[in-house]
Amino acid sequence: MFRKSIGEFEGILLAEKKDSKSGAAIHMMFMRFDICVIWINSSARVVDKRIAKRWKPFYIPGAPAKYILETHANRYADFSVGDQIKIENL
């Protein structure tokens, strides 16, 4: 929040304690730019993805997720629902 932009190859990986739809929800309040959001379950599979628009109240994944990857909107096409993701150093 409060940043003016994000680099195309930058992002943040948020981790919840367990797979959940409500626990993996995000909000876009105070965001100045749109982002790509990738929801990943505890089996490291992409379960949903969206372009999150700035100032929209909230986004909830279509399936339970443990990880939320927030990155540049241009990265949307790099991920598909069902993709296996490798997460290192957690």
DATAPE-V603144 format. One record per run of one state. SS is the DSSP state (helix for helix, strand for strand, loop for the rest). FROM is the first residue (numbers start at 1). TO is the last residue. Records with the same first field share a line. If there is no record, write none. Layout:
BEGIN
SS: FROM-TO  FROM-TO
END
This chain:
BEGIN
loop: 1-10  21-25  27-34  41-44  53-58  60-64  79-83  85-90
strand: 11-20  26-26  35-40  45-52  59-59  65-72  84-84
helix: 73-78
END
